[in-house]
Amino acid sequence: MAEILKAKGAAKVSVADLSRDDMAEAVEDAFRMGRLVVAAASYDADVFPPMHDFLHHLKIKGYRNRRVGIIENGSWAPCAGKVMRSMLETMRDVEIVEPVVTIRSRMKRADIPALEALADAVLN
């Protein structure tokens, strides 16, 4: 997704691996940017815990007035997108753009058009 956003003219793209990178820096980057794309795996009928923690941090810090795209991953019952959406919808003036992209198991060439459509929606 980062490469697609850059190719479509995004001035700056920051990528954070919430399982490995510093959470405070990821939150800081989210506030620094006007747009955000969250991508997470489904985990026990919820969202992967580091993403849950990240979205919780955004909420308690007053994250607002942003456009957000959602990418979920799951093998047989992806649900991370629904959970992320519900968390983001509690934040003031956060616009969730469509389409929400579902990647089943691993990314395939067939997923690229949906990612490109999401990038267009986030950037416009």
N, C-alpha and C positions, 0 to 999 in steps of 0.2 A: 504494500500500500504506500509506503514511503516513496518508493521509486515512481509509482504512478502519480502521486501528488506532485513530485518534483517535475516530472515530464509535462504535467498540465499547468506548470507555471507557479506553483506555490513558492513564495519568496524564501521561506525557511521551514524546514521540517525537523522536528525533534522526535526521536524514538526512545522509549524507555521500556526496559524489560523489568516489570514490577517484581519479578521473582528474584532479581539479582541487583538491580540498580537502587540507588538511594531514594526512598519514598519522598522525602522532603524536596529533592530536586525534581522529581516527576510532578509533584503538586505545583511547585514553582513554575515549571514549564507550562503547565495547563493554564495557569493564570496569566502567563506572559503572552500566550497565543490567543488569537481570536476564534480559532476553531480547534476541534479535538476529534480524534477518531479513537474509540476504545475497541480493543479486540481481546477476547478472552474465551477460554474453554469452559464448557459446562462441567460442573463438578458436584456430584451428589444432589442433582435436581436444583442446583443453584449456580453460582458463578465461582470461578476459581478464587480462593480466598485473597490473594494479593490484589486482585481487581476490586473485590468487595471493599477491602481496606482503603484503596485509593479513592473510590467513589465516596466512601464515608468521609474521608479527609476533605474532599472537595466540598461536600455538603456543609460540614461544620465550619469551614473557612469562608462560606458565603459565595461559592462559585455561582456566577450568573451571567446573563447576556452573552451567551455563546451558542454556536452551532455545533452539534455533536453528531458524528456518524457512529454506527455500531456494527461490529463484525463479531459473530459468534462462531464457535467451533464445537462440534460434538459428533460422536459416531452414530448412535442410534436414537437419541432423544435430546437434541440440542435445546437448551433452555437458558443459556447465559444471556442471550439477547433480551429476552423478556425480563430477566432480573435486572440487567443494566438499565433497560428502559424505565422500569419502575423506580429505580433509585434516582435516575436523572430527572424524571418527571417531578420529583419533589423539590428540585432546585429552581429558583426564580428565573424566568425568562430564558430558559435553556430550550433551544429548538432542536428536536431530534429529527434529523433528515432521513429521508427514504432513498434508496431501499436499505433495510437492515439486511446485511449479507450473512448467509449461513454457509460455512465451509464444513463439509462432512469429512471427518477424520484428518485428511491432509489436503493441502491446496492442489488443485488441478488446473490445467489450462482452461477448462470450461468455467472456472470461477472468475477468470480475469474480466470478462465483460461486466459482471455484477460489481466488481471492485472499481472498475472505471466509472460506472454509473454513480456509485457512491462518492467517488472523488469529485465528479462533476457537481453533485448536489452539495457537498461540503464546501467547495470553493465558490459556488455561485450564491 
